[in-house]
């Protein structure tokens, strides 16, 4: 069993609690990414990056609120966290 399946099973067992933690963590990561983007100005490229971060955070929050299947919620959470971390890192460097 690989790492993805292991963490998905853990997420699925505690779905409600992990969704709550995911919303909190994703909101913090998204706001850090937004701050990093806006520190570099308001060019078109920065606004596009901000758009991507906001859409990824909203997609996760919407999936939780719409009570989607755990696998979809987990995949969106991973995608959103990775996107926020990558954009934050690029803009802080």
SULWO-V51772 format. One record per backbone hydrogen bond with DSSP energy under -1.0 kcal/mol. CO is the residue of the C=O (numbers start at 1). NH is the residue of the N-H. Records with the same first field share a line. If there is no record, write none. Layout:
CO = NH  NH
This chain:
2 = 6
3 = 7
4 = 8
5 = 9
6 = 10
7 = 11
8 = 12
9 = 13
10 = 14
12 = 15
14 = 18
15 = 19
16 = 20
17 = 21
18 = 22
19 = 23
20 = 24
21 = 25
22 = 26
23 = 27
24 = 28
25 = 29
26 = 30
27 = 31
28 = 32
29 = 33
30 = 34
31 = 35
32 = 36
33 = 37
34 = 38
35 = 39
37 = 40
38 = 41
43 = 47
44 = 48
45 = 49
46 = 50
47 = 51
48 = 52
49 = 53
50 = 54
51 = 55
52 = 56
53 = 57
54 = 58
55 = 59
56 = 60
57 = 61
58 = 62
59 = 63
60 = 64
61 = 65
62 = 66
63 = 68
64 = 67
69 = 73
70 = 74
71 = 75
72 = 76
73 = 77
74 = 78
75 = 79
76 = 80
77 = 81
78 = 82
79 = 83
80 = 84
81 = 85
82 = 86
83 = 87
84 = 88
85 = 89
86 = 90
87 = 91
88 = 92
89 = 93
